Amino acid sequence: QVQLVESGGGLVQPGGSLRLSCAASGSIFSISAWHWYRQAPGTQRELVAFINPSGTIYYSDSVKGRFTISRDNAENTLDLQMNNLKSEDTAVYYCNAATNGGAYRYWGQGTQVVVSS
């Protein structure tokens, strides 16, 4: 079992920055891929970025060049640095951890990001 807890969300003006963090505990060494998803009101949950232990990183086109995903092994966290935030980035952001082939997926409770003037 893996437990995930997100933090770092809040209210920020357009063009501002936030850093989200996902604290992981449990059998984290069984995880082969780490993801950030987000869900805005009235929309389906969408993939924002992922990273795996080999170093492969993916970003959705909408956040490429603005967001950076990283893992801190010493602190057992998954982080998302978000720069140049736009109003369309407003959503609840979720941390996700997947075992090989996606056989098991674990989710955090989400942290809300609001980008508004």
TORVEX-848726 format. One line per 4 residues: for each residue x negated, z, y of N, C-alpha, C. Coordinates in nm, 2 decimals. Atoms other than C-alpha are relative to their C-alpha. Example, Ala and Ser with C-alpha at 12.3 -4.5 7.8 and 13.67 -1.06 7.14 Angstrom:
2
-0.09/0.00/-0.12/-1.23/0.78/-0.45/-0.09/0.00/0.12; 0.09/0.00/-0.11/-1.37/0.71/-0.11/0.08/0.08/0.11
This chain:
117
-0.08/0.00/-0.12/0.00/0.00/0.00/-0.09/0.00/0.12; 0.07/0.00/-0.13/-0.11/-0.07/0.36/0.10/0.04/0.11; -0.08/-0.04/-0.11/0.03/0.09/0.67/-0.06/-0.06/0.13; 0.04/0.06/-0.12/0.01/-0.08/1.01/0.08/0.06/0.12
-0.07/-0.05/-0.12/0.08/0.06/1.36/-0.06/-0.07/0.12; 0.05/0.07/-0.12/0.06/-0.15/1.67/0.01/0.09/0.12; 0.00/-0.06/-0.13/-0.01/-0.03/2.02/-0.06/-0.09/0.11; 0.06/0.07/-0.11/-0.11/-0.15/2.36/0.09/-0.09/0.08
-0.09/0.08/-0.07/0.20/-0.33/2.47/0.04/0.06/0.13; -0.05/-0.05/-0.12/0.36/-0.29/2.81/0.04/-0.11/0.10; -0.04/0.09/-0.11/0.46/-0.46/3.14/-0.12/-0.05/0.08; 0.11/0.06/-0.08/0.22/-0.70/3.31/0.04/-0.12/0.08
-0.04/0.12/-0.08/0.24/-0.96/3.58/-0.06/-0.12/-0.06; 0.06/0.12/0.04/0.18/-1.32/3.51/-0.14/-0.02/0.05; 0.14/0.01/-0.03/-0.19/-1.40/3.50/-0.08/0.12/-0.04; 0.07/-0.12/0.04/-0.27/-1.05/3.38/-0.04/0.00/-0.14
0.05/-0.02/0.14/-0.42/-0.92/3.06/0.05/0.12/-0.07; -0.03/-0.12/0.08/-0.34/-0.68/2.78/-0.08/-0.02/-0.13; 0.07/0.00/0.13/-0.52/-0.58/2.46/0.09/0.08/-0.09; -0.07/-0.06/0.10/-0.31/-0.51/2.16/-0.09/0.05/-0.12
0.08/-0.05/0.11/-0.44/-0.30/1.87/0.09/0.03/-0.12; -0.07/-0.03/0.12/-0.32/-0.26/1.51/-0.09/0.09/-0.09; 0.07/-0.09/0.09/-0.44/0.04/1.32/0.05/-0.01/-0.14; -0.03/0.02/0.14/-0.46/-0.01/0.95/-0.05/0.12/-0.09
0.04/-0.11/0.09/-0.47/0.25/0.67/0.05/-0.04/-0.14; -0.04/0.03/0.14/-0.43/0.25/0.29/-0.10/-0.09/-0.07; 0.08/0.09/0.08/-0.56/-0.02/0.06/-0.04/-0.13/0.08; 0.03/0.11/-0.09/-0.70/-0.24/0.34/-0.09/-0.10/-0.06
0.10/0.09/0.06/-0.97/-0.39/0.12/0.07/-0.10/-0.09; -0.07/0.10/0.07/-0.70/-0.58/-0.07/0.05/-0.11/0.08; -0.05/0.10/-0.09/-0.61/-0.78/0.24/-0.10/-0.11/0.02; 0.08/0.12/-0.02/-0.73/-1.14/0.26/0.02/-0.07/0.12
-0.02/0.07/-0.13/-0.58/-1.24/0.59/0.08/0.10/0.09; -0.07/-0.08/-0.10/-0.47/-1.06/0.91/0.06/-0.09/0.10; -0.08/0.08/-0.09/-0.21/-1.20/1.14/0.06/0.08/0.12; -0.09/-0.04/-0.11/-0.04/-1.15/1.48/0.11/-0.09/0.01
-0.13/0.08/-0.02/0.32/-1.27/1.50/0.06/0.06/0.13; -0.08/-0.05/-0.11/0.56/-1.24/1.79/0.14/-0.05/-0.01; -0.14/0.04/0.01/0.94/-1.26/1.83/0.06/0.03/0.14; -0.07/-0.01/-0.13/1.12/-1.32/2.16/0.15/0.01/-0.03
-0.14/-0.01/0.03/1.49/-1.24/2.19/0.07/-0.13/-0.02; -0.07/0.12/0.03/1.71/-1.50/2.03/-0.09/-0.11/-0.07; 0.09/0.09/0.06/1.41/-1.67/1.86/-0.04/0.05/-0.14; 0.06/-0.04/0.13/1.25/-1.67/1.51/-0.14/0.05/0.03
0.14/-0.05/-0.01/0.93/-1.48/1.46/-0.10/-0.12/-0.02; 0.10/0.11/0.00/0.63/-1.71/1.52/-0.14/0.05/-0.02; 0.14/-0.03/0.02/0.27/-1.70/1.41/-0.08/-0.02/0.13; 0.08/0.02/-0.12/0.03/-1.64/1.71/-0.14/-0.03/-0.04
0.14/0.02/0.04/-0.31/-1.61/1.54/-0.02/0.07/-0.13; 0.04/-0.07/0.12/-0.48/-1.51/1.22/-0.16/0.00/-0.01; 0.14/-0.01/0.03/-0.83/-1.41/1.10/-0.01/0.05/-0.15; 0.02/-0.04/0.13/-0.96/-1.37/0.75/-0.15/0.06/-0.02
0.13/-0.06/0.01/-1.27/-1.18/0.61/-0.12/-0.10/0.01; 0.11/0.10/-0.01/-1.47/-1.51/0.59/-0.03/-0.04/0.14; 0.02/0.04/-0.14/-1.44/-1.55/0.97/0.09/-0.11/0.05; -0.09/0.11/-0.05/-1.18/-1.83/0.98/0.11/0.06/0.09
-0.09/-0.04/-0.11/-0.97/-1.80/1.29/0.10/-0.11/0.04; -0.10/0.10/-0.04/-0.65/-1.98/1.39/0.08/0.05/0.12; -0.09/-0.04/-0.11/-0.45/-1.98/1.71/0.11/-0.11/0.01; -0.10/0.09/-0.03/-0.12/-2.14/1.79/-0.03/-0.08/0.12
0.03/0.08/-0.12/-0.13/-2.42/2.05/0.04/0.07/0.13; -0.05/-0.06/-0.12/0.07/-2.21/2.29/-0.09/0.11/0.06; 0.09/-0.11/-0.05/-0.20/-1.93/2.31/-0.15/-0.04/-0.01; 0.14/0.04/0.01/-0.52/-2.12/2.24/-0.07/-0.01/0.13
0.07/-0.01/-0.12/-0.78/-2.06/2.50/0.03/0.12/0.09; -0.04/-0.12/-0.08/-0.60/-1.75/2.63/-0.01/0.13/-0.08; 0.00/-0.12/0.09/-0.58/-1.51/2.33/-0.13/0.00/-0.09; 0.11/-0.01/0.10/-0.86/-1.38/2.11/0.03/0.11/-0.10
-0.02/-0.09/0.11/-0.81/-1.22/1.77/-0.13/0.05/-0.05; 0.12/-0.05/0.06/-1.07/-0.99/1.62/0.03/0.12/-0.08; -0.01/-0.12/0.08/-1.12/-0.71/1.37/-0.12/0.09/0.03; 0.10/-0.10/-0.02/-1.31/-0.39/1.42/0.00/0.08/-0.13
0.00/-0.06/0.13/-1.41/-0.28/1.07/-0.03/0.15/0.01; 0.03/-0.14/-0.01/-1.55/0.05/1.19/0.12/0.08/0.03; -0.12/-0.07/-0.04/-1.22/0.15/1.34/0.12/-0.04/-0.08; -0.11/0.05/0.08/-1.00/-0.03/1.09/0.11/-0.05/0.08
-0.11/0.06/-0.09/-0.81/-0.22/1.36/-0.01/-0.15/0.00; -0.01/0.14/-0.03/-0.69/-0.57/1.42/0.04/0.00/0.15; -0.02/0.00/-0.14/-0.70/-0.65/1.79/0.04/-0.14/0.05; -0.04/0.12/-0.07/-0.55/-0.92/2.02/-0.02/0.01/0.15
0.03/0.00/-0.14/-0.70/-0.97/2.36/0.08/-0.12/0.06; -0.09/0.10/-0.06/-0.44/-1.16/2.57/-0.03/-0.01/0.15; 0.03/0.02/-0.14/-0.55/-1.31/2.90/0.09/-0.11/0.06; -0.08/0.09/-0.07/-0.38/-1.52/3.16/0.14/-0.01/-0.05
-0.13/-0.01/0.06/-0.04/-1.41/3.04/0.10/-0.07/0.08; -0.11/0.08/-0.06/0.27/-1.62/3.10/0.13/0.07/-0.03; -0.13/-0.06/0.03/0.63/-1.52/3.11/0.05/-0.04/-0.14; -0.04/0.04/0.13/0.69/-1.71/2.79/-0.07/0.07/-0.11
0.07/-0.08/0.09/0.45/-1.47/2.62/0.08/0.13/-0.03; -0.09/-0.12/0.02/0.72/-1.20/2.65/0.06/0.00/-0.14; -0.05/-0.01/0.14/0.80/-1.08/2.30/-0.04/0.13/-0.06; 0.05/-0.11/0.08/0.76/-0.81/2.05/-0.11/-0.05/-0.09
0.12/0.05/0.08/0.42/-0.85/1.88/-0.01/0.09/-0.12; 0.01/-0.07/0.13/0.38/-0.76/1.51/-0.14/-0.03/-0.06; 0.11/0.01/0.08/0.07/-0.70/1.31/0.04/-0.03/-0.15; -0.03/0.03/0.14/0.07/-0.85/0.95/-0.12/-0.01/-0.08
0.11/0.01/0.09/-0.16/-0.81/0.66/0.05/-0.06/-0.13; -0.04/0.07/0.12/-0.14/-1.04/0.35/-0.11/0.01/-0.10; 0.09/0.01/0.11/-0.30/-1.02/0.01/-0.02/-0.14/-0.04; 0.03/0.14/0.04/-0.44/-1.33/-0.16/0.12/-0.08/-0.04
-0.11/0.09/0.02/-0.19/-1.61/-0.16/0.13/0.05/0.06; -0.12/-0.05/-0.06/0.06/-1.40/0.04/0.09/0.07/-0.10; -0.08/-0.06/0.10/0.18/-1.22/-0.27/0.06/0.13/0.05; -0.05/-0.12/-0.07/0.22/-0.90/-0.06/-0.03/-0.02/0.15
0.01/0.01/-0.14/0.28/-0.89/0.31/0.05/0.14/0.06; -0.03/-0.13/-0.06/0.28/-0.57/0.52/0.01/-0.02/0.15; -0.03/0.02/-0.14/0.42/-0.54/0.87/0.00/0.14/0.08; -0.01/-0.11/-0.09/0.38/-0.30/1.16/0.14/0.01/0.06
-0.14/-0.02/-0.06/0.68/-0.17/1.37/0.01/-0.09/0.12; 0.00/0.08/-0.11/0.59/-0.40/1.66/-0.03/0.07/0.13; 0.02/-0.06/-0.13/0.49/-0.34/2.02/0.04/-0.11/0.10; -0.06/0.09/-0.09/0.67/-0.49/2.32/-0.09/-0.04/0.11
0.07/0.05/-0.12/0.50/-0.71/2.58/0.10/-0.07/0.09; -0.08/0.06/-0.11/0.68/-0.80/2.90/-0.09/-0.06/0.11; 0.07/0.06/-0.11/0.53/-1.05/3.14/0.10/-0.04/0.11; -0.10/0.02/-0.10/0.72/-1.05/3.46/-0.05/0.04/0.14
0.04/-0.04/-0.14/0.68/-1.04/3.84/0.10/0.11/0.05
